[in-house]
Amino acid sequence: MYVVSKWSFAFVPPVTMGFLRVTVGAVALWLSVRASDWRARRDAGGNRRNRIDPGDWPAFVVLGCWVTATIVTQFLGTELTNASQGSLLTVLTPVFAVVLGASVLGEHVTRAKASGIALAAVGTVIVLAGQYDLTSVAAGNAAGVALLVLASLAWAGYTVWGVSVVRTYGALTAATYSTIAATPMLAALAAVELAVLGRGIGSIPLSADVVFAVAYLGLASTAAAWYVWYKGLEFVPAGTVAVFYFVQPVVGISLGSILLGEQIGSGFALGSLVIALGVWVVSRERGDDTDTDSAER
């Protein structure tokens, strides 16, 4: 996602690309909800979980605000930073998620969970130190670094505040309507961005590159990824789900090697093992903070 989005900014401004990405993702998720409704109606004993209680709509709007904050800060920060900064700062997401999970949801931060997160964080630094010159993290655009820190906090907020919605309505409905709620917010911000840049929507080229970038970011990085992320919240605490964020640099570097022929750094194998150990330590804990229905489901 970071690679495709940064590459796409040569054609589409970042906030506008964020709007296009979320719009495509929202449409794909909405179609999935409609298909789920159709299957429920076809099944005589089906229980339609996609009906929203009117009193719960504000919760979806709050999640939409977290989505908007994540997209804007993430894309603007990605445009202003380098690869090492972006990769290293992603480790803040699980840290923020654990802190928010404990303070907002009352999730228990056990010694095993804290140790696993620390191990995974150390493993991530080992992987990235072998791949990038980490001395460049402190260099460059301070505003970009600050924006990526805020993006990590916002995604942690989307994770933690989404727990109650996910366990009431399920991952698909939560991801769908939070994404839909974010669409008009991003549309307004994209309009401001284009106005500041003196560009109109017609200035965005309808080329194969742009179509690919929007389709990938909308379908894979939004619709599919956000649904799967929320699906994990049906079963385990937010802090446990978030620890898998540490695997992201490993996956990114592996894909760069397989698809782009990039060289893998010297610390990749050792760092990956340490990350795997940390994730295993956290994930082997039972989801004591989840409700019984969610665990059974």
VOGU-3710 file (C-alpha; in Angstrom, 3 decimals, decimal comma):
1> myvvskwsfa> 0,000/0,000/0,000  2,790/2,461/0,870  4,612/1,728/-2,386  1,544/2,032/-4,632  0,236/5,133/-2,884  3,561/7,004/-2,998  3,976/6,080/-6,657  0,418/7,258/-7,440  1,000/10,732/-5,977  2,836/11,631/-9,175
11> fvppvtmgfl> -0,557/11,534/-10,898  -3,087/12,296/-8,136  -2,683/14,538/-5,054  -2,600/12,513/-1,808  -5,879/13,556/-0,169  -7,708/13,221/-3,478  -6,229/9,751/-3,926  -7,393/8,944/-0,400  -10,910/9,998/-1,323  -10,876/7,878/-4,502
21> rvtvgavalw> -9,458/4,919/-2,583  -12,091/5,039/0,151  -14,914/5,599/-2,349  -13,984/2,470/-4,294  -13,583/0,537/-1,057  -16,951/1,759/0,242  -18,744/0,661/-2,936  -17,116/-2,782/-2,829  -17,993/-3,244/0,857  -21,573/-2,018/0,333
31> lsvrasdwra> -22,067/-4,523/-2,475  -20,778/-7,233/-0,143  -23,304/-6,207/2,523  -26,123/-6,297/-0,031  -25,017/-9,777/-1,110  -24,977/-10,852/2,531  -28,521/-9,504/2,975  -29,676/-11,389/-0,088  -28,239/-14,642/1,232  -29,900/-14,041/4,600
41> rrdaggnrrn> -33,286/-13,475/2,970  -32,832/-16,590/0,868  -32,189/-18,593/4,002  -35,532/-18,972/5,751  -33,866/-19,090/9,154  -31,361/-16,343/8,398  -30,733/-13,641/10,962  -30,116/-10,298/9,275  -27,280/-8,708/11,212  -26,960/-5,752/8,847
51> ridpgdwpaf> -29,887/-3,731/10,185  -28,504/-0,802/12,140  -30,183/0,468/15,287  -30,732/4,237/14,783  -28,993/4,923/18,084  -25,822/3,254/16,801  -25,314/5,451/13,739  -23,181/7,981/15,672  -20,711/5,168/16,425  -20,257/4,600/12,682
61> vvlgcwvtat> -19,732/8,344/12,167  -17,018/8,337/14,850  -15,309/5,446/13,056  -15,624/7,414/9,819  -13,782/10,293/11,499  -10,978/7,911/12,503  -10,827/6,641/8,907  -10,625/10,189/7,560  -7,878/11,125/10,002  -5,942/7,958/9,136
71> ivtqflgtel> -6,136/8,435/5,369  -5,245/12,141/5,352  -2,306/11,887/7,761  -1,067/8,622/6,272  -1,070/9,801/2,669  0,308/13,280/3,364  2,944/11,761/5,652  3,877/9,136/3,062  4,390/11,829/0,438  6,732/13,765/2,722
81> tnasqgsllt> 8,852/10,903/4,128  11,193/8,182/2,980  10,830/4,412/3,116  12,746/3,912/6,350  10,705/6,540/8,169  7,425/5,111/6,966  8,354/1,522/7,789  9,744/2,238/11,240  6,877/4,455/12,337  4,334/1,716/11,623
91> vltpvfavvl> 5,488/0,001/14,833  3,724/2,753/16,779  0,285/1,470/15,737  0,251/-1,634/17,980  1,769/0,368/20,835  -0,991/2,977/20,572  -3,609/0,223/20,223  -2,474/-1,504/23,409  -2,460/1,771/25,359  -5,895/2,793/24,056
101> gasvlgehvt> -7,258/-0,723/24,541  -6,218/-0,619/28,174  -7,453/2,915/28,857  -10,668/2,912/26,796  -11,749/-0,741/26,855  -10,092/-1,889/30,047  -8,160/-4,626/28,230  -5,540/-6,308/30,373  -1,919/-5,677/29,444  -0,362/-8,848/30,804
111> rakasgiala> 3,352/-9,389/31,229  3,275/-11,857/28,336  1,557/-9,350/26,029  3,977/-6,560/26,951  6,945/-8,895/26,436  5,619/-10,095/23,077  5,078/-6,552/21,834  8,579/-5,562/22,957  10,063/-8,579/21,153  8,165/-7,812/17,958
121> avgtvivlag> 9,247/-4,172/18,101  12,906/-5,186/18,513  12,559/-7,629/15,616  11,106/-4,879/13,430  14,051/-2,595/14,169  16,479/-5,440/13,328  14,719/-6,054/9,994  14,658/-2,376/9,066  18,233/-1,701/10,226  19,437/-4,321/7,767
131> qydltsvaag> 17,274/-2,888/5,001  17,595/0,882/5,418  19,924/3,473/6,839  18,013/4,225/10,022  20,068/7,352/10,609  17,868/8,885/7,892  14,826/8,489/10,121  15,772/11,608/12,038  16,533/13,479/8,833  14,121/14,806/6,268
141> naagvallvl> 10,701/16,305/6,757  9,678/16,602/10,414  6,090/17,383/9,414  5,924/14,103/7,474  7,163/12,151/10,482  4,624/13,869/12,725  1,831/13,059/10,279  2,785/9,370/10,207  2,787/9,290/14,014  -0,725/10,752/13,946
151> aslawagytv> -1,703/8,189/11,305  -0,551/5,382/13,599  -2,591/6,873/16,451  -5,652/7,291/14,224  -5,535/3,683/12,986  -5,206/2,505/16,575  -8,278/4,626/17,366  -10,173/3,035/14,473  -9,226/-0,362/15,859  -10,129/0,282/19,503
161> wgvsvvrtyg> -13,335/2,275/18,944  -14,419/-0,332/16,404  -14,458/-3,190/18,922  -17,990/-2,626/20,271  -19,410/-2,010/16,771  -17,736/-5,112/15,347  -19,028/-7,319/18,144  -22,549/-5,939/17,749  -22,893/-5,986/13,954  -19,973/-8,038/12,660
171> altaatysti> -16,834/-7,087/10,761  -18,428/-6,587/7,349  -21,101/-4,158/8,504  -18,673/-2,240/10,730  -16,089/-1,869/7,966  -18,724/-0,959/5,376  -20,585/1,805/7,142  -17,504/3,336/8,757  -15,976/3,571/5,281  -19,169/5,049/3,836
181> aatpmlaala> -19,255/7,598/6,684  -15,724/8,716/5,816  -16,462/9,263/2,119  -18,156/12,714/2,316  -15,546/13,928/4,805  -12,740/12,985/2,439  -14,659/14,439/-0,510  -14,740/17,830/1,211  -11,030/17,689/2,068  -10,146/16,575/-1,468
191> avelavlgrg> -12,075/19,547/-2,865  -10,086/21,870/-0,596  -6,819/20,245/-1,678  -7,604/20,623/-5,379  -8,670/24,233/-4,857  -5,436/25,059/-3,013  -3,423/23,409/-5,796  -5,445/25,236/-8,451  -6,536/21,954/-10,012  -9,897/20,548/-10,955
201> igsiplsadv> -11,066/16,955/-10,882  -10,628/16,955/-14,654  -6,879/17,446/-14,212  -6,521/13,880/-12,911  -5,492/11,680/-15,858  -7,697/8,678/-16,557  -4,723/6,493/-17,420  -4,088/2,810/-16,816  -1,639/3,732/-14,030  -4,249/5,777/-12,152
211> vfavaylgla> -6,962/3,150/-12,631  -4,635/0,436/-11,317  -3,592/2,503/-8,292  -7,177/3,423/-7,353  -8,400/-0,142/-7,892  -5,581/-1,684/-5,840  -5,830/0,807/-2,994  -9,632/0,669/-2,976  -10,231/-3,060/-3,354  -7,161/-4,622/-1,727
221> staaawyvwy> -5,847/-2,045/0,759  -9,292/-0,843/1,852  -12,216/-3,211/1,237  -10,383/-6,497/1,745  -7,769/-5,388/4,290  -10,106/-3,411/6,548  -12,696/-6,190/6,604  -10,078/-8,798/7,530  -8,621/-6,470/10,177  -12,037/-5,996/11,786
231> kglefvpagt> -12,759/-9,711/11,452  -9,939/-10,356/13,896  -11,670/-8,106/16,443  -14,608/-10,515/16,539  -12,404/-13,015/18,349  -9,530/-11,340/20,209  -8,727/-8,049/21,998  -7,654/-4,957/20,057  -4,106/-5,170/21,415  -3,739/-8,734/20,187
241> vavfyfvqpv> -4,989/-7,858/16,705  -2,701/-4,834/16,528  0,473/-6,815/17,252  0,215/-8,354/13,782  0,992/-4,890/12,430  4,631/-5,687/13,216  4,583/-8,243/10,379  3,923/-5,497/7,820  7,577/-4,557/7,107  8,471/-8,249/6,715
251> vgislgsill> 5,705/-8,731/4,159  6,603/-5,513/2,354  10,295/-6,367/2,081  9,476/-9,920/0,955  7,148/-8,647/-1,767  9,786/-6,128/-2,836  12,256/-8,976/-3,273  9,827/-11,279/-5,100  8,136/-8,709/-7,344  10,761/-6,004/-7,763
261> geqigsgfal> 14,005/-7,923/-7,355  15,054/-5,792/-4,371  17,862/-7,097/-2,179  16,932/-8,379/1,282  18,967/-6,896/4,110  21,307/-8,798/6,407  19,034/-8,629/9,446  15,917/-9,884/7,691  16,034/-13,538/8,814  16,951/-12,826/12,447
271> gslvialgvw> 14,523/-9,927/12,739  11,696/-11,944/11,194  12,253/-14,750/13,704  12,186/-12,289/16,605  8,974/-10,718/15,250  7,413/-14,161/14,836  8,339/-15,027/18,410  6,815/-11,803/19,709  3,606/-12,279/17,739  3,387/-15,895/18,929
281> vvsrergddt> 3,787/-14,853/22,564  0,928/-12,349/22,230  -1,385/-14,445/20,059  -1,199/-17,547/22,259  -2,973/-15,648/25,036  -6,667/-16,338/25,253  -8,933/-13,453/24,263  -10,213/-12,943/27,814  -11,452/-9,478/26,966  -13,786/-10,722/24,250
291> dtdsaer> -17,339/-11,704/24,944  -18,432/-15,323/24,809  -20,580/-14,884/21,711  -17,718/-13,359/19,796  -15,343/-16,150/20,791  -17,839/-18,794/19,790  -18,657/-17,047/16,540
//
